[in-house]
Amino acid sequence: GGHRSRQRWLQIKTDTVQLIFAPGLDSQAQRAAKMVHLLARERPVTLGSRVRPIPIILQHRTVIPNGYVQVGPTRSEWFLQPDLDNFSNGAIGWSDQLALHEYRHVEQFENMKQGLSKFALQLFGEQAFDLAINAAVPNWFFEGDAVWQESALSKQGRGKLPRFMNSFPVLWSAGKNYSWLKLRNGSYKDWIPNHYELGYLIVNYGYQEFGNQFWEKVIRDAVSYRSLLFPFQASIKKHAGLNYRIFIKQAFQYYRSSSIAKTVAAGEPLFKINKRYVDHRQFPYQVGQDSLVYIRSTNRHRPGFYLFDGEKEHRLRTQDIALDPQFSYRNGKIVYAAFERDPRRGWITYSALRLMDVQSCTQIDLTNKTRYFTPDISATGVVVAVQVKEEGTTSLHWLETPSGKLIRSYQSPQGYFLTDPKFIGEDSVITAARQSDGTMALLLVTKDREEVLTPFLPFSIGFLQYHQGAIYFSGGFSANDNLYQFDISAKKLLVVKMATYEFECCGITQTITASIREQLPRPVCSLCNGDMQRIYSPFGISFKGDGFYANDKKKK
């Protein structure tokens, strides 16, 4: 079975929902039931008026952050493990996020019981109905519409996150004008945004340009098979007055003209660009004066730890399967969280810590059957990690190495959800803190005290690093996830920008953005093929802003 035989279950059963949950999860279940009732009653932007009760199971023993709604048999399962990547799903309460997103799927399925799809349901059952609606409606609509609801009805939602929204602008800025079929179906060679990102752009465009009832009309005609051939495309043409290809083209043009993201070249890459398949290098740490250690993953190879010695790249070790991509390095040691399964029970999974020696490339299991995430290691070899309990609360745990013995723990008295802890000494840790309304701040934890360093704002922050009295982190305070510096002593937050250089020749001006430490490339003039001359400006690197405390609080 999926759970142990002694596992007990409770339920909340109303005329709208049946919530099945384990003892101890009463508050999450009641919150979820209230959210579902609110969505069913208010229906701010509806796909129809049909609402039927659905059983929802709250799965609490898995460390996978997910959820789904299934037809045949109809039910929904919500995995209560929150996503610790603050830039992936945002920072709103995880059960609220699941309610907004997954219950939209319930609305979709219920209001697709029309026409020939309904006939298939009545004659052949739910699996035939599932086949009928998926043949009529593309998968990007289901997920795009659900992302649209979570974004429209919350302070965040993926439609408000720079990483999510910048996927297509990044392609366009790189000159990647892929065909619709490639964008629709994906690629094993090139990086393509997924159907969540594709779907949200198109669904949002439909609501913006054709009104709140547009998709309700399109879906009703499509699942009814008013046109037996290409019912979805025919329904778009009927209600938008546009050929399907023109509709898609205009949707993309809508976002191109709005300039969601503006990207510029950041100097010469350290490694040769791989044009054969997708190749990622992430989370670099400096090792000595000229070496880096990082994670490399491709579409053809499992993720692994690599060392670049200034001349050549060396694979150290294949990384164990991991849900959390982050790792930490210090003094020749790497610590990261690895995914583990219960050998018998499918609904029980773990996130355990691994400790790796860079010199020998050997690895030990620091913990087993635990729920630890985003670990960091101190200069003396102490590990701090976030423990996520089954009910979704977090605490910081300090662990000895190599024994994995618990030294001490800390749980925020304010109930903050903590992520990305980093040592700034042996006794102090900085961390990103979430509130359930989707706001985040930097938090300093010293022994048993906590100090909020920045105001709670509805933007994602994460990937923290500490260096010489300042915290460096990524933040989504603008249309991009930029690099920020927080000066701990001055209590000021600054945005770190790379150096911008201008070159001129034959009346042509070209701008290049690069790190101040890089050897500056000199562009070639497109008219005379000669080297362009640099135009000198006053500053090579700029810090903007006087800090949140000066700018973003009212003077009394």
Number of C-alpha atoms within 10 A of each C-alpha: 8 11 15 11 7 6 8 10 11 14 18 15 14 12 10 16 21 17 21 19 20 18 11 11 17 15 10 18 22 14 14 22 21 15 18 19 16 12 19 21 11 9 14 13 15 19 24 18 11 15 17 13 14 19 18 25 20 22 23 21 21 20 28 21 16 17 18 16 19 15 16 11 10 14 16 20 19 20 21 25 24 25 19 22 20 24 22 15 22 27 30 23 17 23 22 20 25 23 21 25 23 26 23 27 20 23 21 22 21 16 21 26 20 19 15 19 25 21 16 20 18 13 11 11 15 19 15 18 25 18 14 21 24 13 16 22 19 14 15 20 21 20 22 22 25 25 27 24 25 23 20 18 14 16 16 22 24 25 23 22 24 23 18 20 21 21 18 23 20 18 15 16 15 12 9 13 11 13 8 12 9 11 17 18 10 15 15 11 14 16 15 21 18 15 20 21 21 22 23 26 25 23 22 21 19 20 16 11 12 13 10 16 14 18 25 17 16 22 25 20 23 28 28 22 22 16 15 13 10 14 21 25 19 22 25 23 17 15 14 17 12 16 15 17 13 12 19 17 13 15 18 17 11 15 17 15 8 9 11 17 21 12 14 14 12 14 15 13 8 7 10 7 10 10 9 10 15 17 17 12 16 14 15 18 16 14 16 9 8 10 16 17 25 21 23 21 18 15 16 11 10 12 20 18 22 21 22 18 15 11 8 9 14 12 15 20 19 16 20 15 15 15 18 19 17 20 22 21 25 17 14 12 18 21 25 27 30 23 21 20 15 14 8 11 12 13 18 20 20 20 27 20 25 22 23 22 17 20 9 10 14 11 16 13 15 21 20 16 15 18 26 28 28 24 28 25 28 19 13 12 16 17 26 28 27 27 24 23 17 18 18 17 17 21 19 24 19 20 21 17 15 15 11 18 13 13 12 12 16 18 19 17 9 8 14 19 24 27 29 25 28 26 22 20 13 14 11 16 21 26 25 24 26 28 19 15 16 20 21 27 22 22 21 21 21 16 13 12 11 18 11 15 19 17 15 16 15 21 24 28 31 24 21 21 19 17 10 8 12 19 19 21 20 19 22 21 17 11 16 18 20 16 17 23 22 22 18 14 8 10 15 18 24 18 21 16 17 17 17 18 17 16 19 17 19 11 7 11 14 16 14 17 18 21 16 13 8 11 10 14 10 13 19 16 19 12 10 10 10 13 14 20 16 16 12 10 9 5 9 15 13 13 13 11 13 14 18 16 14 13 10 10 9 7 6 3
